[in-house]
C-alpha cells in the first residue's frame, strides 16, 4: 500500500534525517518548507534521492508557514495534501532555550494549533506523529513518567513553556485522532559519524574543554547528584521511524531518552578523556560551579550561556518504560554516551565552526 507522509520542519536536522530514513519507492513525501529554506530543501531532496535510490518525483515541496491559517497554502495545494496524505509528522518548532515569549508562542503553540486544525481535515489519516521534548516537565523534580504531562511546577524558559503548551494541544486530540507523541531528551549528533547541525547543549562542554585541554581537563565541572539525559540523533530517528508504523504505539506518549543516563560528572569525564586522553583530577562543589557559571563574565570565559546553565543541574529523570518495551521488539536501544562521545569530539575537531 502506498504511503504519503506530510511533514513539517524540513529541512531541519532531525526532519532531514527522518525523511532520509523513511524514503522508499512506495512512499511519497509532502514537505512543508518555509520560503527562506526552499533552496536548501531542494538540495537536501537531491541528496536524499541519490542516497536512497528513490525517485526524485516522490518528494514534493510546499512553501508554507505553520503560523498562518491553513499553513499559508493555496486551496489547490490543500486539496492535494488532504486527498493523498496518510501520515503526518509535525517537527516544525523553535528549539531555542533563549526564545522570546511572543515568537515561541507564535511558532510552537499557535503553529501547532494550526497544524492540528489542518490534520483534522485529512480523511485518510492513519497516524499523526508529534515531536515534543522531555523538557515539557519544566521545573518538576524526580522521575517523570511518559503518562504524565499536566503540572503547575513552572518552567525555566519560554522554550519549555511553549513546547509544553503545544503538547497539551496535541494530547487533547488523542481521543479524536490517531496520535503518537515523541519526547526526545537532549539530542546530539550521530553516534557513528558525529554529524550535527549546531553546537549547543553538550557541545558547550566539548568546546569549553577544547580551549585549553591540558589545564581545563584537571577540573570536572559536573557533579554526582545530577544526571543529564543525552541521546544521539540516529537513535531518535530510528525509534521514530519504527514506532510510527507500530500499531502498539498508537495513542501513546513515548520518551526517547537514555534509560541509564550518566551523571554530569561522568559526562564531563567522558568528554575530557575523549579530548585529552586523560581524566579529571578535581571536582569542585556543585554549588560553587553553578555560582561561577552564573557570573556576568562567565559566558565569555566558558562559552556556556547563562540560559544553558540550569540544564547541568536539573534533578529530574525520564522514565522510558513504554518506549523501551515497544522498541525491544526491534532491538533498538539508546547507546551509552561513552561509546560515541569520541565521534562527537572528532566531528567538532574537523568542523570547529558550523
Secondary structure, 3 states (H helix, E strand, C coil): CCEEEEEECCCCHHHHHHHHHHCCCCEEEEEEECHHHHHHHHHHHHHHHHHHCCCHHHEEEEECCCCCHHHHCCHHHHHHHHHHCCEEEECCCCCCCCCCHHHHHHHHHHHHHHHHHHHCCCCCCCEEEEEEEHHHHCCCCEEECCCCCCCCCCCCCHHHHHHHHHHHHHHCCCCCCCEEEEEECEEECCCCCCCCCCCCCHHHHHHHHHHCHHHHCCECCCCCCCECCEEEHHHHHHHHHHHCCCHHHCCCEEEECCCCCCEHHHHHHHHHHHHHCCCCCECCCHHHHHHHHCCCCHHHHHCCCHHHHHHHCCCEEECCHHHHHHHHCCCCCCCCHHHHHHHHHHHHHHCCCC
